[in-house]
Amino acid sequence: MTPSPDVDTINSPNIDTEGYGNSEVNPQDELPDDVEMSFFDHLEELRQRIFYSLIAVAVGVIGCFIVVKPLVQLLEVPAHGIKFLQLAPGEYFFVSIKVAGYSGLVLASPFILYQIIQFVLPGLTRRERRLLAPVVLGSSVLFLGGLVFAYLLLIPAALQFFISYGADVVEQIWSIEKYFEFVLLLLFSTGLAFQIPIIQLLLGNLGIVSSEKMLAGWRFVIMGAVILGAVLTPSTDPLTQSLLAGAVLGLYFGGVGLVKLTGK
């Protein structure tokens, strides 16, 4: 007896000779440089890139320490002629090391960023690589903008508040170490706060949070900006906190507009 064609059709598995049928992979989600590496190869590459980054930081710190006196004088400008005292042996020396350390880290940051990019680049898809240039450029510009904003507005406003508050009671002679702790902390905390639009751009383009959701939580954003202004500013004066909180709000809503422009 000849088997029925219908039975064969039912019992025969539907085998796709092409491999995966009609499923297609978006070219933007492919890995252009997909190279097989073992776990220990990744660790070795990470070790090398950390080593190179530390060398760059050391060179930057040493270079800044050589010219640290002009850097210290530049950071003393917002104090408007306030006298600084060295209250303990070696206090100015350790201040010089701190200033050189922060300055050297800033100078070495482009090289450190390059090492990070080279390490993560093979694992990025074409879609993610498209974000790399605007994120790196925007992050650098915003960080420098935060330093300038703190130097020109936040620090003078905070210092003027403290000077005017105690002008009739105490003579304004400050410890150089305490002053530079205040200035350096305010500078770098402001530079980090200015990274908010970059974080929003990443979250939006990776599909984690849309611009509508970012805008819908504006009440929490205002509360968070006020808290962030109080936490990041080492001073307790309301003017400095208000300036930083206002800058954070402006950056956040600017970031919402940027994500909206990208269609997310």
C-alpha positions, 0 to 999 in steps of 0.5 A: 500500500502506498502511504498517503501524501497527507500523512507524510506532510503531517508527520514530516518535520518542517526543516528550514534548509536556510538555517533560521527561516525568515529571521533577520538581524538588524545590521545596527545590532551587529558586532563589527569587531566580534573577536573571540577572547578568553576571560584571562585575555580580557583581564590581561587587556584590562590590566594593561589599559589600567597600567597605561592610564596610571602612567598618564595620571602620574605624568600629568600630576608630575607636570602640574606639580612643576608648575603648581604655583601658578595653579595655586595663584589662579585658584586663589583669585576668587578669594579677592585678596583674602590672606592665607596662613600655613597653620602647620608645617608642610601644609602648603606642600600638601595643598600643592600635591592636592592641586597637582593631583586634581589638575593632573587627573583632568589633563590625563582624563582624555587618555584615560577615556581613550583607554576605556573606549578601546577596551569596550569598543569590541563589545559595542554594536553599530547602534551603540557606536553611533553614540560614542562620539557625541557622548565623549565630546559632550561629556568633556565639554560639559565637565569643563563647563561645570568647572568654569561655572563653579569657578566664575559663579559658585565659588565667588558667590559662596566666598562673598557670602562668608566674607560679608557674613562675618565682616564686622566680627572676625578678621578674614584670615583663612587656612590655605588647606581648608580653602583649597579643600572647599574650592577643589570639592566644589569644582569637581562636584559641579563638573560631575553634576554637569554630566546629567544630560549625557546620562539622559542621552544614554538612557534614552537611546538605549530605550531605558527611559523615554523623554516623556517619562523624564518630563513626567517626573518633573516634581521629583526632579526639582526635589532631587535638584535641591537635595543635590545642590545641598549635598554637592556644595561644601558651603551651607549658604542658600545662594550657592545651593540655589545656583547649583540646583538651578544649573542642575534643573537647566541641564536636566530639562535641556537633556530632555530636549536633547533626547526628544530631538533624537526621537526617543 
